[in-house]
C-alpha cells in the first residue's frame, strides 16, 4: 500500500510539473502574439509560436522559452 501511495504521489507531482511548464510556454506565445496584434493559434513545444493575424495570415515566431528563466 505504501508503494502505491508513493507511486501515485510521484505521478501526481510529475503531472503538475508538466502542466505548469506547458502553461508557461503557452503564456510566452500568447504574449508574443499580442505584441504583434495577432491571436495565438498554436505552438511547437521546441520553440515556434504560431499567431494568426486578421485576414487569416499565419506568423511563425521563433522564441527561446529559456530566455524568460
Secondary structure, DSSP 8 states (H G I E B T S, - for coil): -HHHHHHHHHHHHHHHHHHHHHHHHHHHHHHHHHHTT-EEEEEETTTEEEEE-TTS-EEEEE--GGGG-
